[in-house]
Amino acid sequence: MAHLSEETLTLLALGEAGDPRSREHVAACPDCAAELASLQRVVRAGRAEAPAVTAPGPGVWAAIHAELGLSDEVAADPLAGSGDGARGHVPDDSTEDPTEDPTEDTAEDEAGRATGPADSAAADDGAGRGGATVVDLDARRRKPRRGVPYPLAAAAAAAALIVGGVSVWGAQRLGLEPEPTVLATAELEPLAGYTARGSAEVDERPDGSRQLVVRTDPADVDGFKEVWLLAPDAQRMVSIGVMAGDEGVFVLPENLDVGEFPVVDVSNEPIDGDPTHSGDSIVRGVLEV
């Protein structure tokens, strides 16, 4: 027995009026019936309405503003005064009848499967499946798609990221916090056996804390890269932390006098359990105010 074509099954799944013989074939052919059921599930999923998205309340921005210590110029909630379309409600810009039951198509499909394709064909008056109106595909294509306004989506995403725990360094890169003040910079020059170069700077953040930002070219190391601040005679030093890659950001202790330890040093440290400097420096430079 020859099976129905994909085009015929697709039209049946969309609710288009079909040849009674096609419906009789589906009723008698398990393979075509299974294929039609699969296509109907796809159609129902494509017609399903997307859930409305609710914007964050005004307290979210107030918490963000206080946590990051932002200026008074950006104290106002960016979503305030933007209307119902931006706060707690997504406007319905479609032309659908508000009394229309969104489950109507699903109910029709279920009814069609319950009575069987052959019975549905018998009740078909030429207007569609079981007397239902044929779906106007062109009209559906012309309906505007529902969605969240771009400014709302962007603000909600930023709020979710910050509330979820974006670091201060990440907030700076997102432009949500004022740029830190550069207190000192250094050009890092390669030492014997290396060709990598780099840079370092001490920044003061809006909350008054300081951070050391170190960047280097890739270097071939047999262990890991550790950042140090050295006294000018290189006899005293403080370990600042380990670089996981070619850039590292380290919060400096409040009582650390950078003027007493102005030399930035990045060393190649073997994994030997010895916390002291290996004596194998990759780059080094002096911080200048």
PyMOL commands that set and color helices and strands:
alter all, ss='L'
color gray80, all
select helices_A, chain A and resi 6-13+20-28+30-47+58-68+72-74+104-115+117-123+129-131+137-142+150-163+168-173
alter helices_A, ss='H'
color red, helices_A
select strands_A, chain A and resi 181-190+198-204+210-216+224-230+237-243+247-251+263-269+281-286
alter strands_A, ss='S'
color yellow, strands_A
deselect
rebuild
show_as cartoon
